């Protein structure tokens, strides 16, 4: 059943081009402003133990967010970051990755 759903979702994404919401920078910006800016800052430069997330490509950002969402330990301060990734959807992650990689150089 789960497998079937994945196939259907995959097919919908492949066919639906314009319907897919992934990589939407404006949506990523809105999520960032609500859930991320307090630690990583308006320019993504971070502060104190909150790391800079500038100069990264979208794949790097997405991979990291997936790791935090999955509950993996990434660095010494993972417990500060993980709760903020826990509820992100795949689309949220793609949108955030697009926004962060395009905006924070
Ligand atoms: C409470 C402060 C806080 C909030 C809010 C927060 N982060 Fe983080 N973030 C951190 C910390 C601390 C780390 C480093 C964690 C570690 O050591 O693994 C981190 C790490 C990261 C990394 C990995 C950086 C690297 O170089 O590998 C990314 C990407 C990231 N955060 C993106 C986000 C996004 C996107 C959001 C919003 C959904 C967010 N963060 C919200 C504190 C926060």
Boltz pocket constraint, residues with backbone or C-beta under 6 A from the ligand:
constraints:
  - pocket:
      binder: B
      contacts: [[A, 31], [A, 32], [A, 35], [A, 36], [A, 37], [A, 38], [A, 39], [A, 40], [A, 49], [A, 50], [A, 51], [A, 52], [A, 53], [A, 60], [A, 61], [A, 64], [A, 65], [A, 73], [A, 74], [A, 75], [A, 76], [A, 77], [A, 78], [A, 79], [A, 80], [A, 81], [A, 84], [A, 85], [A, 96]]
      max_distance: 6.0
